[in-house]
């Protein structure tokens, strides 16, 4: 009760705890919502085609040239041999570049292109343009627009990851 002549004193409720709890719940809700919306679907691992064992890569040679823009383009040439009994129409390879410590500094999965002669010059074309028959070999070329500066300049690891046959 108030005294005579003075207004009654009203106590204000402390609402700062309520504001903090609501803010924390709001932040947690937004984070859960973003995590749900930005999640990646699980990667489906496709089993390796057993025909990959019939493809042999050999005779590796590396070279580099400057293109007309002035940047360096690197090439990895070699030979692919089809030791199986089917015609190969597509090959993809994974190329892994490592540093001096053996750690991976760059990994790329690219289609393998066989080198075909067009009269006056040679050009790398997709294997479906020049299929690789059973028991046949063909030169190939892999092209890299840029390679990590941390690469040890040793030959990269090359692994066939996908093949299509007919």
VMD Tcl script that draws the C-alpha trace (Angstrom):
set ca {
  {0.00 0.00 0.00}
  {1.09 3.46 -0.68}
  {1.26 6.24 1.78}
  {-1.00 9.22 1.65}
  {-0.22 11.48 -1.21}
  {2.06 9.05 -3.05}
  {0.97 6.85 -5.94}
  {1.12 3.13 -5.36}
  {4.40 1.48 -6.45}
  {4.02 -1.12 -9.20}
  {6.72 -3.67 -9.76}
  {7.86 -4.29 -13.31}
  {8.39 -7.87 -14.30}
  {11.89 -8.69 -15.47}
  {11.33 -9.74 -19.09}
  {15.00 -9.98 -20.10}
  {15.13 -13.74 -19.37}
  {12.10 -14.33 -21.55}
  {13.66 -12.32 -24.39}
  {16.93 -14.28 -24.14}
  {15.12 -17.65 -24.16}
  {13.01 -16.64 -27.18}
  {16.11 -15.37 -29.04}
  {18.05 -18.58 -28.35}
  {15.13 -20.73 -29.50}
  {14.77 -18.60 -32.62}
  {18.49 -18.92 -33.48}
  {18.44 -22.69 -32.90}
  {15.32 -23.00 -35.06}
  {16.91 -21.02 -37.90}
  {20.10 -23.14 -37.69}
  {18.14 -26.41 -37.81}
  {16.09 -25.10 -40.74}
  {19.22 -24.07 -42.67}
  {20.91 -27.39 -41.94}
  {17.87 -29.20 -43.28}
  {17.62 -27.06 -46.42}
  {21.35 -27.08 -47.24}
  {22.06 -30.74 -46.67}
  {23.51 -32.74 -49.53}
  {21.79 -35.91 -50.67}
  {23.83 -39.02 -49.90}
  {26.23 -39.92 -52.66}
  {25.35 -43.13 -54.41}
  {28.49 -45.15 -54.92}
  {28.24 -46.93 -58.23}
  {30.02 -50.29 -58.19}
  {33.04 -50.41 -60.47}
  {32.48 -52.11 -63.80}
  {34.41 -55.40 -63.82}
  {35.56 -54.65 -67.39}
  {37.87 -51.96 -65.98}
  {40.36 -54.74 -65.18}
  {40.79 -55.30 -68.95}
  {42.05 -51.76 -69.59}
  {45.76 -51.14 -69.22}
  {47.36 -47.67 -69.18}
  {51.08 -47.39 -69.97}
  {53.89 -45.36 -71.61}
  {53.22 -42.12 -69.72}
  {54.80 -38.86 -70.85}
  {54.11 -35.38 -69.48}
  {54.52 -32.08 -71.28}
  {53.42 -28.47 -70.92}
  {52.84 -25.63 -73.34}
  {51.72 -22.04 -73.14}
  {48.42 -21.28 -74.81}
  {47.57 -18.11 -76.72}
  {46.38 -16.42 -73.50}
  {49.74 -17.01 -71.82}
  {48.70 -19.64 -69.27}
  {50.30 -23.06 -69.08}
  {48.41 -26.15 -70.24}
  {49.75 -29.53 -69.11}
  {49.37 -32.79 -71.00}
  {49.65 -36.39 -69.89}
  {50.07 -38.73 -72.84}
  {50.11 -42.50 -72.77}
  {48.74 -45.67 -74.29}
  {45.52 -47.48 -73.43}
  {45.16 -51.16 -74.23}
  {41.87 -53.05 -74.33}
  {42.79 -56.59 -73.24}
  {39.14 -57.70 -73.12}
  {36.71 -59.08 -75.69}
  {34.38 -56.05 -76.03}
  {34.60 -52.70 -77.79}
  {35.18 -49.75 -75.44}
  {33.15 -46.60 -76.18}
  {33.85 -44.47 -73.09}
  {36.56 -44.30 -70.43}
  {36.82 -41.96 -67.44}
  {39.92 -41.72 -65.28}
  {40.74 -40.22 -61.91}
  {44.08 -38.40 -61.85}
  {45.62 -37.68 -58.44}
  {48.47 -35.19 -58.04}
  {50.50 -35.31 -54.81}
  {53.00 -33.04 -53.07}
  {56.49 -33.92 -51.79}
  {54.97 -35.40 -48.62}
  {52.69 -37.72 -50.61}
  {49.56 -35.75 -49.72}
  {46.87 -35.20 -52.34}
  {46.93 -31.62 -53.68}
  {44.59 -32.10 -56.64}
  {42.24 -34.82 -57.81}
  {40.29 -34.72 -61.07}
  {37.97 -37.15 -62.80}
  {38.06 -36.55 -66.54}
  {37.15 -38.44 -69.71}
  {40.03 -40.17 -71.45}
  {40.54 -38.96 -75.01}
  {42.30 -41.05 -77.63}
  {44.59 -39.32 -80.11}
  {43.33 -39.60 -83.68}
  {45.13 -38.45 -86.81}
  {43.16 -36.16 -89.13}
  {45.57 -36.01 -92.02}
  {47.92 -33.11 -91.29}
  {47.44 -32.99 -87.53}
  {46.45 -35.13 -84.57}
  {43.65 -34.37 -82.14}
  {42.37 -35.94 -78.94}
  {38.79 -37.17 -79.36}
  {36.35 -38.93 -77.06}
  {36.56 -42.72 -77.17}
  {33.02 -42.93 -78.59}
  {34.30 -41.16 -81.75}
  {37.15 -43.67 -82.12}
  {36.06 -46.84 -80.21}
  {38.77 -49.14 -78.92}
  {38.21 -52.68 -80.20}
  {39.14 -55.90 -78.42}
  {42.91 -56.45 -78.23}
  {43.63 -52.95 -79.60}
  {45.81 -50.15 -78.24}
  {45.62 -46.42 -78.85}
  {47.53 -43.36 -77.70}
  {45.61 -41.06 -75.34}
  {45.93 -37.52 -74.02}
  {44.68 -35.95 -70.81}
  {44.65 -32.14 -70.69}
  {44.90 -30.01 -67.53}
  {44.33 -26.26 -67.65}
  {45.92 -25.84 -64.24}
  {47.74 -28.02 -61.75}
  {48.31 -27.08 -58.11}
  {51.59 -25.26 -57.44}
  {52.18 -27.70 -54.56}
  {52.43 -30.67 -56.96}
  {55.73 -32.55 -56.65}
  {56.16 -32.85 -60.47}
  {56.16 -36.62 -60.20}
  {53.81 -38.61 -62.41}
  {50.30 -38.53 -60.94}
  {48.34 -41.64 -60.05}
  {45.90 -42.57 -62.80}
  {43.01 -44.92 -62.17}
  {40.21 -45.93 -64.54}
  {36.91 -45.19 -62.78}
  {34.30 -45.78 -65.47}
  {34.01 -47.67 -68.73}
  {31.25 -48.21 -71.28}
  {31.43 -51.17 -73.64}
  {29.33 -52.60 -76.42}
}
mol new
graphics top color blue
foreach p $ca { graphics top sphere $p radius 0.5 }
foreach p [lrange $ca 0 end-1] q [lrange $ca 1 end] { graphics top cylinder $p $q radius 0.2 }
display resetview
